[in-house]
Amino acid sequence: MSIMGNNTGNNPGEAGTPKQLSELSKMIEYMARMLVDVPDQVHVNEIAGENTTVIELKVAKEDLGKIIGKQGRTARAVRTILNGASTKLRKRTVLEIVE
């Protein structure tokens, strides 16, 4: 079952091709692009560990406040949505906002 409408999963590409992002990473990228003023500078990197997947989100410096929000409320809300979606997929995923 797919969250974002396609079923690409988290399959590394062949030599020379970039790695495909998981549905959760695509969801985070979509939400971040909707929140920021410079959507072209939203970059998502996924690091798959043994038990946990870390999703790194990097945005333009001037958009960092929009992603974090007042007292971290926006970041907390995005993490809550990520936790709900990853629980449904029976995965453990952590969001890191990188400067």
C-alpha positions in Angstrom: 0.0 0.0 0.0 1.3 3.4 -0.9 1.1 6.7 1.0 1.9 9.0 -1.9 0.3 7.1 -4.7 3.3 5.3 -6.2 5.1 2.2 -5.1 8.8 2.9 -5.6 10.0 1.9 -2.1 13.6 2.5 -0.9 15.6 0.7 -3.6 19.1 1.8 -4.3 19.7 2.5 -8.0 22.2 0.8 -10.2 25.8 2.2 -10.4 25.7 5.8 -11.5 22.0 6.4 -10.8 20.8 8.2 -7.7 19.1 6.3 -4.9 15.3 6.3 -4.9 13.6 8.0 -1.9 11.1 6.1 0.1 7.5 7.1 0.3 8.1 8.6 3.7 11.0 10.8 2.4 8.8 11.9 -0.5 6.1 12.9 1.9 8.5 15.0 4.0 9.9 16.6 0.8 6.4 17.5 -0.3 5.4 19.0 3.0 8.7 21.0 3.2 8.3 22.3 -0.3 4.8 23.6 0.6 6.0 25.4 3.7 9.1 27.2 2.3 9.6 30.2 0.0 12.4 28.6 -2.0 11.2 25.0 -2.8 14.0 24.4 -5.2 16.5 24.3 -2.2 14.7 21.6 -0.3 16.8 18.5 -0.2 16.0 15.2 1.5 18.5 12.5 2.3 17.6 9.1 3.7 20.0 7.1 5.8 18.8 3.5 6.4 20.1 1.9 9.5 19.6 -1.5 11.0 16.4 -0.6 13.0 15.8 3.0 12.2 15.8 5.2 9.1 17.0 8.8 9.5 15.5 11.3 7.1 17.6 14.5 6.8 15.9 17.6 5.6 17.9 20.5 4.4 16.3 23.8 3.3 17.6 27.3 2.4 18.9 29.3 5.4 16.1 31.9 5.1 13.5 29.1 5.2 14.8 27.3 8.3 12.4 29.3 10.6 9.4 28.3 8.5 10.3 24.6 8.8 10.9 24.8 12.6 8.1 27.2 13.4 7.5 29.1 16.6 8.9 27.1 19.6 9.4 24.2 17.2 5.7 23.6 16.7 5.9 23.1 12.9 8.8 20.7 13.2 7.0 18.8 15.9 3.9 18.5 13.7 5.9 17.2 10.8 7.6 14.6 13.1 4.2 13.6 14.4 2.8 13.0 10.9 6.0 11.1 10.0 5.7 8.9 13.2 2.1 8.1 12.3 2.9 7.1 8.7 6.0 5.1 9.7 4.0 3.3 12.4 1.4 2.3 9.8 4.3 0.9 7.7 5.8 -0.8 10.8 9.0 1.2 10.5 10.9 3.5 12.8 11.8 6.8 11.2 13.5 9.9 12.6 13.5 13.4 11.1 16.6 15.5 11.4 16.5 19.1 10.2 20.0 20.0 9.0 21.3 23.6 8.8 
